Amino acid sequence: MQRLYDFIRRHPTGVDSFWAVLLFGLSMLIVASDAGEADAGTLDRLLAVPCVVALCTAVALRRKWTVPMFWLTVGAGVYQLVLGPPANLYDFAMLVILFTVAAGDVPRWVSRTALGIGLLASPLYFARFGVDKGPGTSSVEAVLFTLFVMVPFALAWVMGDSLRTRRAYYAQLVERNQRLEKEREAQAKVAVAAERARIARELHDVVAHNVSVMVVQADGAAYVMDVAPEQAKEALQTISGTGRQALAEMRRLLGVLRTGEPQESEDYVPQPDVEQIEVLVEQVRAAGLTVDFEVEGAPRKLPSGVELTAYRIVQEALTNTRKHGGPEATASVRLVYFDDGLGLLIEDDGRGAAHELYEDGGADGAGHGLIGMRERIGMVGGTLDAGPRPGGGFRISALLPLKKR
């Protein structure tokens, strides 16, 4: 049954042609059978043939060329009124065409015109030929009969118009569903891009900071290996500890990526927060960079996103000082607790970074640390100001609000 239904949907003109042929055959049988009636003349039968052909053709091609077939049907009706072939079975095609026009994808004025012509068909026909209901038929009965014959035309249009409305509603639902699907795909792509950016920031912060500490310590150990073995040993221990810390943070990050939830195993370190900034500063000091650390205001627990952002900004700023400040650079880290947020000020007196690194991100892909800072601060609704200090060196100033604006 489903195959038959699919075939009918794929070949509408073929199905209509089948019914048109059937209507043609029955109509021609009726026209021919009128030969036995005394009041059926040969001329009337001959005049009925073109009308049968026109109406059956309109039925066959009604869905392929709806508007032209409608006007062909109107022409057949006018032909009947003028030349006088009697109404018969083939006039059922007028109801079919009226239904098709009302249900089809045609201009609205055509549909309304079809309704008007359909309602006028019965009065015009009976005005032309009269109502033959017997010798006792009154004028009121004739009018009522005429109105009764108009009902099928009205019903055919109403049924077609209702089908048109349902199709339009279904098409709207399909279009809306497709639009929502596209919006979901777009949102998914945005979410994926945001997640990739977050992962890239985390990897950059973890790898860049810890590897830079290890490089500095390794260079120092190689320099004093022969003259101060104990210092070289301490540097190697620092490298080992920093490497383990980097591995632990990488495991934490990979654990979050795999499961989507923070890991609580002892193999994973907790997410960095503001309290660990002091530990970070001590680590940087141990790597050879002089850092002054100061906290103003009453420390308190902040939202996890703000705490992680503050830690990563300080981490990246100190990493940049080691990379760009020069061997004699010193830095200062200042945390200020406000009523509505947390302020960060990280400064150094080194040589500073190249202008393109903090302004445009670098044509060669450099400057990703500062780009990551801006992205992190933007996610919590904060502000960032990064650039060279008037007296030399580099300054990073950030304000992290407690609530995203």
C-alpha positions in Angstrom: 0.0 0.0 0.0 2.8 2.4 0.8 4.4 1.7 -2.6 1.1 2.6 -4.3 0.8 5.8 -2.3 4.4 6.8 -3.1 3.7 6.1 -6.8 0.6 8.3 -6.7 2.6 11.1 -5.1 5.4 10.8 -7.7 3.0 10.8 -10.7 0.1 13.1 -10.1 -0.5 13.9 -13.7 -0.6 10.2 -14.6 -3.2 9.6 -11.9 -5.3 12.6 -13.1 -5.1 11.3 -16.7 -6.5 8.0 -15.6 -9.5 9.7 -14.0 -9.9 12.0 -17.0 -10.0 9.0 -19.4 -12.5 7.3 -17.2 -14.7 10.5 -17.1 -14.3 10.8 -20.9 -15.5 7.3 -21.5 -18.5 7.5 -19.2 -19.5 11.0 -20.6 -19.3 9.7 -24.2 -21.4 6.7 -23.3 -24.1 9.1 -21.8 -23.9 11.4 -24.9 -24.3 8.4 -27.2 -27.1 6.9 -25.2 -29.1 10.1 -25.7 -29.6 9.0 -29.3 -32.5 6.8 -28.2 -34.3 9.8 -26.6 -36.8 11.7 -28.7 -35.8 15.1 -27.4 -32.0 14.6 -27.9 -31.0 15.9 -31.3 -27.9 15.0 -33.3 -26.7 18.6 -33.1 -26.9 18.6 -29.3 -24.8 15.4 -29.1 -22.2 16.8 -31.5 -22.0 20.1 -29.6 -21.4 18.1 -26.4 -18.3 16.4 -27.7 -16.0 19.5 -27.6 -17.2 20.3 -24.1 -16.4 16.7 -23.0 -12.9 16.9 -24.5 -12.1 20.3 -22.9 -13.3 19.3 -19.5 -11.6 16.0 -19.5 -8.4 17.6 -20.7 -8.6 20.1 -17.8 -9.0 17.2 -15.3 -5.9 15.5 -16.8 -3.7 18.5 -16.6 -5.2 20.3 -13.6 -2.2 20.0 -11.3 0.4 20.6 -14.0 -1.1 23.8 -15.4 -3.7 24.8 -12.9 -4.5 28.3 -14.0 -4.6 27.6 -17.8 -6.9 24.6 -17.1 -9.1 26.8 -15.0 -9.6 29.2 -17.8 -10.2 26.3 -20.2 -13.0 25.1 -17.8 -14.5 28.6 -17.8 -14.4 28.6 -21.6 -16.2 25.2 -21.6 -18.9 26.7 -19.3 -19.4 29.7 -21.6 -19.5 27.3 -24.5 -22.4 25.4 -22.9 -24.3 28.6 -22.1 -23.9 30.0 -25.6 -24.4 26.9 -27.8 -26.6 24.9 -25.5 -25.3 21.3 -25.0 -27.2 20.0 -21.9 -25.5 19.6 -18.5 -24.3 16.1 -17.9 -21.7 14.0 -16.0 -18.8 15.7 -17.7 -19.7 19.0 -15.8 -18.5 17.2 -12.6 -15.1 18.3 -13.9 -16.0 21.9 -13.0 -16.1 20.9 -9.3 -12.8 19.2 -9.6 -11.1 22.2 -11.2 -12.7 24.5 -8.6 -11.2 22.3 -5.8 -7.8 22.3 -7.5 -7.6 26.0 -7.9 -8.6 26.6 -4.3 -6.0 24.1 -3.0 -3.2 24.9 -5.5 -0.3 27.3 -5.4 -1.9 30.0 -7.4 -2.4 33.7 -6.9 -5.1 34.4 -4.3 -7.2 36.5 -6.8 -7.4 33.5 -9.1 -8.8 31.3 -6.3 -11.4 34.0 -5.4 -12.3 34.5 -9.0 -12.9 30.7 -9.3 -15.2 30.8 -6.3 -17.2 33.7 -7.7 -17.6 32.0 -11.1 -18.5 28.7 -9.5 -21.3 30.3 -7.5 -22.6 32.0 -10.6 -22.6 28.9 -12.7 -25.9 27.5 -11.5 -27.9 30.8 -11.6 -26.5 31.5 -15.1 -27.3 28.0 -16.4 -30.9 28.0 -15.0 -31.4 31.5 -16.2 -30.4 30.4 -19.6 -32.3 27.0 -19.8 -34.8 27.3 -17.0 -35.6 24.9 -14.1 -37.4 21.8 -15.3 -39.1 20.5 -12.2 -42.5 19.7 -13.6 -45.6 21.8 -14.3 -46.2 22.7 -10.7 -42.9 24.2 -9.9 -43.1 27.7 -8.4 -40.6 30.5 -8.6 -39.6 30.1 -4.9 -39.0 26.4 -5.5 -36.9 27.2 -8.6 -34.8 29.7 -6.6 -34.3 27.2 -3.8 -33.3 24.5 -6.3 -30.8 26.9 -7.9 -29.3 27.7 -4.5 -29.2 24.0 -3.7 -27.2 23.3 -6.8 -24.7 26.1 -5.8 -23.8 24.2 -2.6 -21.5 21.7 -4.3 -19.5 24.5 -5.8 -19.1 26.2 -2.4 -18.1 23.0 -0.7 -15.6 22.2 -3.4 -13.9 25.6 -2.9 -14.0 25.4 0.9 -12.4 21.9 0.9 -9.7 23.0 -1.5 -9.0 26.2 0.5 -8.8 24.2 3.7 -6.3 21.8 2.1 -4.3 24.8 0.9 -4.2 26.2 4.5 -3.0 22.9 5.9 -0.3 22.6 3.4 0.9 26.2 4.1 0.9 25.4 7.9 2.8 22.2 7.3 5.3 24.0 5.1 5.7 26.6 7.9 6.4 23.9 10.4 9.0 22.3 8.1 10.7 25.6 7.4 10.7 26.4 11.1 12.1 23.0 12.0 14.8 23.4 9.3 15.6 26.9 10.7 15.9 25.6 14.2 18.1 22.8 13.1 20.4 25.3 11.4 20.4 27.4 14.5 21.3 24.4 16.6 24.1 23.5 14.2 25.4 27.1 14.3 25.2 27.1 18.1 27.0 23.8 18.3 29.8 25.1 16.0 30.1 28.2 18.2 30.2 26.0 21.3 32.9 23.8 19.7 34.9 26.9 18.7 34.6 28.3 22.3 35.7 25.0 23.8 38.7 24.8 21.4 39.7 28.3 22.4 39.4 27.4 26.1 41.5 24.3 25.6 44.1 26.3 23.7 44.3 28.8 26.5 44.7 26.2 29.2 47.3 24.3 27.2 49.2 27.6 26.5 49.1 28.7 30.1 50.2 25.3 31.5 52.9 24.6 28.9 54.3 28.0 28.5 54.7 28.8 32.2 56.1 25.5 33.3 58.4 25.0 30.3 59.8 28.5 30.6 60.6 27.8 34.3 62.3 24.5 33.3 64.3 26.2 30.5 65.6 28.9 32.8 66.5 26.3 35.5 68.1 24.1 32.9 70.2 27.0 31.6 71.3 27.9 35.1 72.2 24.3 36.0 74.3 24.0 32.8 76.1 27.2 33.7 77.0 26.3 37.3 77.4 22.5 36.8 81.1 22.5 37.2 81.6 25.4 39.6 78.6 24.9 41.9 77.3 21.4 41.8 74.9 22.0 44.7 73.2 24.9 42.9 72.9 22.7 39.8 71.4 20.0 41.9 68.8 22.5 43.3 68.0 23.6 39.7 67.5 20.1 38.6 65.2 19.4 41.5 63.2 22.5 40.6 63.0 21.2 37.0 61.8 17.9 38.3 59.1 19.5 40.5 58.0 21.8 37.8 57.8 19.0 35.3 55.6 16.9 37.7 53.4 19.9 38.3 53.0 20.4 34.6 52.1 16.8 34.1 49.6 16.9 36.9 47.9 20.0 35.4 47.9 18.3 32.0 46.3 15.2 33.5 43.6 17.5 35.1 42.9 19.2 31.8 42.8 15.9 29.9 40.5 14.4 32.6 38.1 17.3 32.2 38.1 16.9 28.4 37.4 13.2 28.6 34.6 13.2 31.2 33.4 16.8 31.2 33.7 16.9 35.0 36.6 17.9 37.3 38.6 14.9 38.5 39.0 14.3 42.3 41.7 11.6 42.2 45.0 12.3 43.8 46.6 12.1 40.4 45.0 15.4 39.4 45.7 18.8 40.8 42.8 21.1 41.8 42.0 24.0 39.5 44.3 26.9 40.3 42.7 29.8 42.3 43.8 33.1 43.8 45.3 31.5 46.9 47.8 29.7 44.7 49.1 32.9 43.2 51.5 33.2 46.2 52.7 29.7 45.5 53.2 30.7 41.8 55.2 33.8 42.8 57.4 31.6 45.0 58.0 29.3 42.1 58.9 32.2 39.9 61.3 33.5 42.5 62.9 30.1 42.8 63.4 30.3 39.0 65.5 33.4 39.4 63.1 36.3 38.9 62.7 38.8 41.6 59.0 39.4 42.3 57.3 41.6 44.9 53.9 40.3 45.9 51.2 42.4 47.7 47.6 41.9 48.6 45.2 44.7 49.5 41.8 44.4 50.9 40.1 41.5 52.7 40.7 38.2 50.8 37.6 36.2 50.3 36.3 33.4 48.1 35.5 34.4 44.6 33.6 32.7 41.7 35.7 29.8 40.3 35.9 31.5 36.9 37.2 34.7 38.3 39.8 32.8 40.5 41.1 30.8 37.5 41.2 33.9 35.3 43.2 35.8 37.9 45.7 33.0 38.4 46.2 32.6 34.7 46.7 36.3 34.1 49.4 36.5 36.8 51.0 33.3 35.4 51.1 34.6 31.9 52.3 38.0 32.9 55.3 36.6 34.9 56.0 34.2 32.0 56.2 37.1 29.6 58.5 39.0 32.0 60.9 36.1 32.0 60.7 35.8 28.2 60.9 39.5 27.3 62.1 41.4 30.3 65.8 40.5 30.2 68.1 38.9 32.8 68.0 41.9 35.2 64.2 42.5 35.2 62.2 42.5 38.4 58.4 42.3 38.7 55.6 43.2 41.1 52.2 41.6 41.5 49.5 43.4 43.3 46.0 42.0 44.1 43.3 44.4 45.3 40.0 43.1 46.7 37.2 45.6 45.9 33.6 45.2 47.1 32.5 44.4 43.6 35.5 42.7 42.1 39.2 41.9 42.0 41.9 44.2 40.6 45.2 42.9 39.3 48.4 44.9 38.5 51.5 43.2 37.2 54.4 45.3 36.3 58.1 44.8 35.5 61.1 47.1 34.8 62.5 45.0 31.9 62.8 45.7 28.3 59.1 45.0 27.6 57.6 43.1 24.6 57.7 44.1 21.0 54.8 46.4 20.1 53.1 44.0 17.7 52.9 41.3 20.4 50.5 43.2 22.6 48.8 45.3 19.9 47.9 42.9 17.1 49.0 39.4 18.3 51.9 39.2 15.9 51.8 38.4 12.2 53.8 35.2 12.9 51.4 33.9 15.5 53.2 35.3 18.5 51.4 37.1 21.3 48.9 34.3 22.0 49.3 34.8 25.7 47.9 38.3 25.7 45.2 37.2 23.3 44.3 34.5 25.8 44.2 37.1 28.6 41.7 39.2 26.7 39.6 36.2 25.9 39.6 35.0 29.5 38.7 38.5 30.9 36.0 38.9 28.3 34.4 35.7 29.4 34.0 37.0 33.0 33.0 40.5 31.8 36.2 42.2 33.0 38.6 44.8 31.4 42.3 44.5 30.5 44.9 47.2 29.8 48.3 45.9 28.6 51.2 47.9 27.3 54.6 49.4 28.1 55.1 51.5 31.2 56.1 55.2 30.8 59.3 54.6 32.7 60.2 51.4 30.9 59.1 47.8 31.3 55.6 46.4 30.9 52.3 46.7 32.7 49.2 44.6 32.8 46.2 45.9 34.6 42.9 44.0 34.9 39.6 44.3 36.7 37.5 41.2 37.2 33.9 41.9 38.4 32.2 39.4 40.7 29.2 39.4 38.3 29.4 39.2 34.5 28.1 42.4 33.0 
